[in-house]
């Protein structure tokens, strides 16, 4: 378990957002991503979590239908097939992510009890 932050970075003024994890997304992470990106990157949201990998996995699975390449997701409210607003992602992170992480931990503990 590794505490840190999950973050949301926007690519330019587009509808593409990266959902990722980092100990400190403010410094090196954005610089590293900016090097390979032709658009200005904007850190839009961070959230402290007890386990970065679990939090990132929950978010990636929740928004899998919006996934582009790698960890970039298309939150386009006008998309003909999968309209989505990034505000829903922010709301989920602020109001539900920690609850889902606790539920995941409880399931993991139950599974360990069943197999020991």
Phi and psi restraints in degrees (value plus and minus 20) as a CYANA .aco file:
   2 UNK   PHI    -150.5  -110.5
   2 UNK   PSI      92.7   132.7
   3 UNK   PHI     -92.2   -52.2
   3 UNK   PSI     132.6   172.6
   4 UNK   PHI     152.1   192.1
   4 UNK   PSI    -162.6  -122.6
   5 UNK   PHI    -151.6  -111.6
   5 UNK   PSI     124.3   164.3
   6 UNK   PHI    -117.1   -77.1
   6 UNK   PSI     128.4   168.4
   7 UNK   PHI    -157.0  -117.0
   7 UNK   PSI     140.9   180.9
   8 UNK   PHI    -146.8  -106.8
   8 UNK   PSI     102.6   142.6
   9 UNK   PHI    -138.6   -98.6
   9 UNK   PSI     113.9   153.9
  10 UNK   PHI    -117.9   -77.9
  10 UNK   PSI     119.0   159.0
  11 UNK   PHI    -112.9   -72.9
  11 UNK   PSI      86.3   126.3
  12 UNK   PHI      39.5    79.5
  12 UNK   PSI    -159.8  -119.8
  13 UNK   PHI    -122.1   -82.1
  13 UNK   PSI      -2.6    37.4
  14 UNK   PHI     -99.4   -59.4
  14 UNK   PSI    -198.9  -158.9
  15 UNK   PHI    -114.4   -74.4
  15 UNK   PSI     -10.5    29.5
  16 UNK   PHI    -109.7   -69.7
  16 UNK   PSI     110.4   150.4
  17 UNK   PHI    -152.0  -112.0
  17 UNK   PSI     118.9   158.9
  18 UNK   PHI    -119.1   -79.1
  18 UNK   PSI     108.8   148.8
  19 UNK   PHI    -125.9   -85.9
  19 UNK   PSI      96.4   136.4
  20 UNK   PHI    -164.9  -124.9
  20 UNK   PSI    -192.1  -152.1
  21 UNK   PHI    -154.9  -114.9
  21 UNK   PSI     130.1   170.1
  22 UNK   PHI    -188.7  -148.7
  22 UNK   PSI     133.5   173.5
  23 UNK   PHI     -88.1   -48.1
  23 UNK   PSI     -62.3   -22.3
  24 UNK   PHI    -161.6  -121.6
  24 UNK   PSI      65.6   105.6
  25 UNK   PHI     -88.7   -48.7
  25 UNK   PSI     -33.3     6.7
  26 UNK   PHI     -91.9   -51.9
  26 UNK   PSI     -50.8   -10.8
  27 UNK   PHI    -121.5   -81.5
  27 UNK   PSI    -114.2   -74.2
  28 UNK   PHI     -85.4   -45.4
  28 UNK   PSI     -57.6   -17.6
  29 UNK   PHI     -80.4   -40.4
  29 UNK   PSI     -68.5   -28.5
  30 UNK   PHI     -85.7   -45.7
  30 UNK   PSI     -60.2   -20.2
  31 UNK   PHI     -80.7   -40.7
  31 UNK   PSI     -64.3   -24.3
  32 UNK   PHI     -83.6   -43.6
  32 UNK   PSI     -63.0   -23.0
  33 UNK   PHI     -89.0   -49.0
  33 UNK   PSI     -56.7   -16.7
  34 UNK   PHI     -83.3   -43.3
  34 UNK   PSI     -53.8   -13.8
  35 UNK   PHI     -75.2   -35.2
  35 UNK   PSI     -61.4   -21.4
  36 UNK   PHI    -118.3   -78.3
  36 UNK   PSI      -7.1    32.9
  37 UNK   PHI    -141.4  -101.4
  37 UNK   PSI     106.6   146.6
  38 UNK   PHI     -95.1   -55.1
  38 UNK   PSI     -31.3     8.7
  39 UNK   PHI    -127.2   -87.2
  39 UNK   PSI     130.8   170.8
  40 UNK   PHI     -83.2   -43.2
  40 UNK   PSI     113.8   153.8
  41 UNK   PHI    -118.9   -78.9
  41 UNK   PSI     119.7   159.7
  42 UNK   PHI    -144.7  -104.7
  42 UNK   PSI     103.5   143.5
  43 UNK   PHI     -96.5   -56.5
  43 UNK   PSI      92.2   132.2
  44 UNK   PHI    -118.4   -78.4
  44 UNK   PSI     -47.7    -7.7
  45 UNK   PHI    -177.8  -137.8
  45 UNK   PSI     121.9   161.9
  46 UNK   PHI    -154.7  -114.7
  46 UNK   PSI     135.5   175.5
  47 UNK   PHI    -169.5  -129.5
  47 UNK   PSI     105.4   145.4
  48 UNK   PHI     -91.7   -51.7
  48 UNK   PSI     113.9   153.9
  49 UNK   PHI    -156.7  -116.7
  49 UNK   PSI     136.5   176.5
  50 UNK   PHI     -96.7   -56.7
  50 UNK   PSI     -50.1   -10.1
  51 UNK   PHI    -157.5  -117.5
  51 UNK   PSI      82.6   122.6
  52 UNK   PHI     -80.7   -40.7
  52 UNK   PSI     -62.5   -22.5
  53 UNK   PHI     -85.6   -45.6
  53 UNK   PSI     -61.9   -21.9
  54 UNK   PHI     -84.6   -44.6
  54 UNK   PSI     -65.2   -25.2
  55 UNK   PHI     -81.3   -41.3
  55 UNK   PSI     -65.2   -25.2
  56 UNK   PHI     -83.6   -43.6
  56 UNK   PSI     -63.0   -23.0
  57 UNK   PHI     -81.3   -41.3
  57 UNK   PSI     -62.9   -22.9
  58 UNK   PHI     -80.0   -40.0
  58 UNK   PSI     -65.9   -25.9
  59 UNK   PHI     -85.8   -45.8
  59 UNK   PSI     -63.4   -23.4
  60 UNK   PHI     -83.3   -43.3
  60 UNK   PSI     -59.8   -19.8
  61 UNK   PHI     -90.1   -50.1
  61 UNK   PSI     -58.4   -18.4
  62 UNK   PHI     -83.4   -43.4
  62 UNK   PSI     -57.3   -17.3
  63 UNK   PHI    -130.2   -90.2
  63 UNK   PSI       6.0    46.0
  64 UNK   PHI     -76.7   -36.7
  64 UNK   PSI     -54.4   -14.4
  65 UNK   PHI     -89.8   -49.8
  65 UNK   PSI     -32.5     7.5
  66 UNK   PHI    -121.7   -81.7
  66 UNK   PSI     -19.6    20.4
  67 UNK   PHI     -87.8   -47.8
  67 UNK   PSI     113.7   153.7
  68 UNK   PHI    -119.8   -79.8
  68 UNK   PSI    -139.1   -99.1
  69 UNK   PHI    -117.8   -77.8
  69 UNK   PSI     112.8   152.8
  70 UNK   PHI      43.9    83.9
  70 UNK   PSI    -147.3  -107.3
  71 UNK   PHI    -122.1   -82.1
  71 UNK   PSI       1.9    41.9
  72 UNK   PHI    -116.7   -76.7
  72 UNK   PSI     113.4   153.4
  73 UNK   PHI    -143.2  -103.2
  73 UNK   PSI     123.1   163.1
  74 UNK   PHI    -119.4   -79.4
  74 UNK   PSI      85.0   125.0
  75 UNK   PHI    -121.9   -81.9
  75 UNK   PSI      57.7    97.7
  76 UNK   PHI    -128.2   -88.2
  76 UNK   PSI      91.9   131.9
  77 UNK   PHI     -87.4   -47.4
  77 UNK   PSI     -33.8     6.2
  78 UNK   PHI    -124.8   -84.8
  78 UNK   PSI     -15.9    24.1
  79 UNK   PHI     -84.0   -44.0
  79 UNK   PSI     115.5   155.5
  80 UNK   PHI     -89.7   -49.7
  80 UNK   PSI     -48.8    -8.8
  81 UNK   PHI    -121.2   -81.2
  81 UNK   PSI     -64.7   -24.7
  82 UNK   PHI    -150.7  -110.7
  82 UNK   PSI      51.9    91.9
  83 UNK   PHI     -85.4   -45.4
  83 UNK   PSI     115.0   155.0
  84 UNK   PHI    -172.1  -132.1
  84 UNK   PSI     125.2   165.2
  85 UNK   PHI    -132.3   -92.3
  85 UNK   PSI     115.1   155.1
  86 UNK   PHI     -84.5   -44.5
  86 UNK   PSI     -44.1    -4.1
  87 UNK   PHI     -80.6   -40.6
  87 UNK   PSI     -51.4   -11.4
  88 UNK   PHI     -86.7   -46.7
  88 UNK   PSI     -59.2   -19.2
  89 UNK   PHI     -81.0   -41.0
  89 UNK   PSI     -67.5   -27.5
  90 UNK   PHI     -80.5   -40.5
  90 UNK   PSI     -63.3   -23.3
  91 UNK   PHI     -81.7   -41.7
  91 UNK   PSI     -64.9   -24.9
  92 UNK   PHI     -79.8   -39.8
  92 UNK   PSI     -66.6   -26.6
  93 UNK   PHI     -79.9   -39.9
  93 UNK   PSI     -64.9   -24.9
  94 UNK   PHI     -91.3   -51.3
  94 UNK   PSI     -51.1   -11.1
  95 UNK   PHI    -137.5   -97.5
  95 UNK   PSI     -37.7     2.3
  96 UNK   PHI    -149.9  -109.9
  96 UNK   PSI     -45.9    -5.9
  97 UNK   PHI     -77.1   -37.1
  97 UNK   PSI     -67.6   -27.6
  98 UNK   PHI     -81.6   -41.6
  98 UNK   PSI     -57.5   -17.5
  99 UNK   PHI     -85.4   -45.4
  99 UNK   PSI     -62.6   -22.6
 100 UNK   PHI     -87.0   -47.0
 100 UNK   PSI     -53.9   -13.9
 101 UNK   PHI     -86.8   -46.8
 101 UNK   PSI     -60.7   -20.7
 102 UNK   PHI     -83.9   -43.9
 102 UNK   PSI     -61.0   -21.0
 103 UNK   PHI     -82.4   -42.4
 103 UNK   PSI     -61.2   -21.2
 104 UNK   PHI     -80.7   -40.7
 104 UNK   PSI     -64.3   -24.3
 105 UNK   PHI     -81.8   -41.8
 105 UNK   PSI     -60.7   -20.7
 106 UNK   PHI     -85.4   -45.4
 106 UNK   PSI     -60.2   -20.2
 107 UNK   PHI     -84.1   -44.1
 107 UNK   PSI     -63.0   -23.0
 108 UNK   PHI     -79.4   -39.4
 108 UNK   PSI     -63.3   -23.3
 109 UNK   PHI     -84.7   -44.7
 109 UNK   PSI     -60.2   -20.2
 110 UNK   PHI     -84.0   -44.0
 110 UNK   PSI     -61.4   -21.4
 111 UNK   PHI     -84.3   -44.3
 111 UNK   PSI     -58.8   -18.8
 112 UNK   PHI     -83.8   -43.8
 112 UNK   PSI     -60.5   -20.5
 113 UNK   PHI     -83.9   -43.9
 113 UNK   PSI     -58.3   -18.3
 114 UNK   PHI     -87.7   -47.7
 114 UNK   PSI     -48.3    -8.3
 115 UNK   PHI    -125.6   -85.6
 115 UNK   PSI     -10.5    29.5
